């Protein structure tokens, strides 16, 4: 179990993903505080994590912990960060899970405080299969970084990247599961409509998906050769339109995050 206390300023989906992962890994600290003005978000956290303290009014108590996770929408960051600056302990580490806001910008909003980490977590972290890029500020020593690295390691794989790459990971690895999940669930429904039980339908689709990824990862085939392994492509006529959607929407989203 991690000894440092954690305060979460914001209690939305990303915070729940992290808490679930740490609980699953058995490293969830005993002292965790989550603040959020949204009562529904806090109720959900209280239901799922009995030992976590939730606070609806004010962020000061959450911001006064050893590790302070900032999980608010970037447009709200200036107001929130300015309000918590007086509550930060000198030895605290601020961990931002926000895209778009750089370390320099975050530091400027909290009065020059520079013990900052940025991470872009992805949802598989909740089942310890995360793929999480991280950037540490230069103010943090190897010893300072250790508790953060321990928390990240428990969630799956973490790796350091240049800060300018984080928004690319936000679009690809953080949002990426949504590009696949809806297709996988739709295939399960279709398989069930063919007469398979829901359990067999889910098993068939998930095993197919796992094997598909392994074929890409482990074979020596080129992408073109992989795509040619199956002679029948029922969605072949629609592939161009799907690719066009990806090529149009994702770069636009990336540019929006880059500002």
Order of alpha helices (4+ residues) and beta strands (2+ residues): beta-alpha-beta-alpha-beta-alpha-beta-alpha-beta-alpha-beta-beta-alpha-beta-alpha-alpha-alpha-alpha-alpha
